[in-house]
Structures are given as C-alpha cells and as structure tokens.
Amino acid sequence: MIQIDDAGSGSFIGGTCIGFYRPETNEYYFDIIPVELYNKENFEKKLYLDEVVKIAKSAFKNLNVSKTECIEVCRGYMFNKLKAWFNENGYNYYCTHITGRVQDIIERNFELYAVHLGLPEQYIKYTRYPFHFHKLLKWVYADFENRIKLCKIGWKSWSKMEAVRPEVVEDIIDHSAFYCLKCGKHIKKGSPVKVLQYYSNCDTKVYLHQNCNNY
C-alpha cells in the first residue's frame, strides 16, 4: 500500500511538503513544492497542482509503485490533478482521510523544513499546527525584506495585508517573557526595545532588540 498526504499547504511560510509512505516496509519519499509556485501569477494558475504530479512521478519511480498496488490519497484539493493522472494511467487508488504514522512523518518533515527556512522551532509550537497566519505575520514583519520571500504571497489573506507597514516606536520591556522575533534571542527585562505596531485581525505588537531593527 502507498499512502499520500501533504503538510504545509495551510502555512503562510514556505511551500508544501508532499509525502508518500509504504507502511509494510516503512519506505518513505517526500519533496517540497517550491514557495515560488505560490506567488501571485503562479498561484492563480494553480501550478502547484502540476508540481504534485511531478513529485508523484519521481516518488513512484523511487518506490517502484505498480499499478496493482493499493494507493490511499488524501481527499484534499492538493491532489486534484494527481487523481486525474491516476485515472489516465490506470492506478488503483481511493480517497480517504489520512491519519497515523504517515501524517506524523509528513508534518514533522514540514516543520523541519520551516526551521531550515529560519522559523524558530519554539515559534512553531506557539503558532500551533497548521501554522497560524496572523502569528506567522509577526515573524515575517520582524525582518520583512528577507522573510516575505519565504511566503505564499498569492494568498487572498496576504492581499489584504500587503500594503500594511508597521509603525515603529521605542519602549522599555517591563517583564521577561519576550523574545526578539528577528534574532530569536531573549529580551532582558528593562531592556530598550523597538516595537512594531500594526493591525491584522487584532492590534498586534512585535518586540525586537533595539539594535536588531532595520526599519
């Protein structure tokens, strides 16, 4: 059996992880849909769905998947073109809700990929899976010019925010619970900070070390 699922399609940060798992032998294959396919032009054309088919072809070759092997594929829209490819090529598949080990593996691989992009692992725990859009925005705005390149900017949710630029004010941190969202290091109580203020779904503040802010 081959099980197919995705992770990260709901995360503003990064592309999307597509994973393939054979539970009988514990074989696993995955690849990432590049975030560039989620820019405005490519997202409108839904080129990321074509990339799923491309990844699947490589996975099936690598795992030596036969047309008689049973395939479980996630019901989600990410696999619409893949299911059409299955039909055209005579593969034995059905759609279902994917759970268990394969889901855990794919989600963990996406988390590791996000960490590789620079998102702190402790911040992933804060945003909760799937990564929360408005919480991720705080991390993006902390180093906007560098981090917006890592985002799915073709999303309608981003189109509502793309003109927003935070107001920058100075302040003194009066407690010790904050971390700088640019460098990721702890901000000591009593330290001078730069605060980025803006509105997304609520009034939002982002705290940075005073010398970390490049606004």
Residue pairs with C-beta under 8 A, 6 or more apart in sequence:
1 22
1 23
1 24
1 69
1 70
1 71
1 72
2 20
2 21
2 22
2 63
2 65
2 69
2 70
2 71
2 72
3 20
3 21
3 22
3 23
3 71
3 72
3 73
3 98
3 102
4 18
4 19
4 20
4 21
4 56
4 71
4 72
4 73
4 74
4 79
4 82
4 98
5 19
5 21
5 74
5 98
5 102
5 103
5 106
6 16
6 17
6 18
6 19
6 52
6 74
6 76
6 78
6 79
6 106
7 16
7 17
7 19
7 103
7 106
7 107
7 109
7 110
8 14
8 15
8 16
8 17
8 32
8 110
8 113
8 114
8 130
8 131
9 16
9 76
9 78
10 130
10 131
11 110
11 114
11 130
11 131
11 136
11 152
12 131
12 133
12 136
12 137
12 140
12 151
12 152
12 155
12 157
12 158
13 114
13 117
13 119
13 131
13 136
13 139
13 140
13 147
13 150
13 151
13 152
14 32
14 35
14 110
14 113
14 114
14 117
14 150
14 152
15 32
15 33
15 34
15 35
15 37
15 38
15 48
16 32
16 33
16 48
16 78
16 110
17 30
17 31
17 32
17 33
17 106
17 109
17 110
17 113
18 30
18 31
18 32
18 33
18 52
18 55
18 56
18 59
18 78
18 106
19 28
19 29
19 30
19 102
19 105
19 106
19 109
20 28
20 29
20 30
20 56
20 59
20 60
20 63
21 27
21 28
21 101
21 102
21 105
21 106
22 28
22 63
23 101
23 102
27 63
28 105
29 58
29 59
29 62
29 63
30 59
30 106
30 109
31 55
31 58
31 59
32 113
33 48
33 51
33 52
33 55
34 51
35 149
35 150
35 151
35 152
36 42
37 43
37 47
37 48
37 51
38 48
38 151
38 152
38 153
38 154
38 155
39 153
39 154
40 153
40 154
41 154
42 48
42 154
43 152
43 154
43 155
44 154
48 78
49 78
49 80
49 81
49 82
50 81
52 78
52 79
52 81
52 82
53 81
53 82
53 85
56 82
56 85
59 65
65 71
65 91
67 89
67 90
67 91
67 92
68 92
69 92
70 92
70 93
70 94
71 86
71 91
71 92
71 93
71 94
72 93
72 94
72 96
72 98
73 79
73 82
73 83
73 86
73 93
73 94
73 95
73 96
73 98
74 95
74 96
74 97
74 98
75 95
75 96
75 97
79 95
83 93
83 95
86 93
107 129
111 121
111 124
111 129
114 124
114 131
115 121
115 124
117 150
118 147
118 150
119 136
119 139
120 184
122 179
123 139
123 181
123 184
124 131
126 135
127 135
127 136
133 157
134 200
134 201
134 202
134 204
137 161
137 200
137 204
138 181
138 204
138 206
139 147
139 181
140 147
140 148
140 150
140 151
141 166
141 196
141 198
141 206
142 180
142 181
142 182
142 196
142 206
142 208
143 181
143 182
143 214
145 214
151 158
152 158
153 162
161 200
164 198
164 199
164 200
165 198
166 196
166 197
166 198
166 206
166 215
167 196
167 197
167 198
168 194
168 195
168 196
168 197
168 213
168 215
169 194
169 195
169 197
170 192
170 193
170 194
170 195
170 210
171 192
171 193
171 194
171 195
172 190
172 191
172 192
172 193
173 187
173 188
173 189
173 190
173 191
173 193
173 207
174 189
174 190
175 189
176 186
176 187
176 188
176 189
178 186
178 187
178 193
178 207
179 185
179 186
179 187
179 207
180 186
180 187
180 193
180 207
180 208
180 209
180 212
181 206
181 207
181 208
182 208
182 209
182 212
182 213
183 209
183 212
185 209
187 193
187 207
187 209
191 209
191 210
192 210
193 207
193 208
193 209
193 210
194 207
194 208
194 209
194 210
194 212
194 213
194 215
195 205
195 206
195 207
195 208
196 205
196 206
196 208
196 213
196 215
197 203
197 204
197 205
197 206
198 204
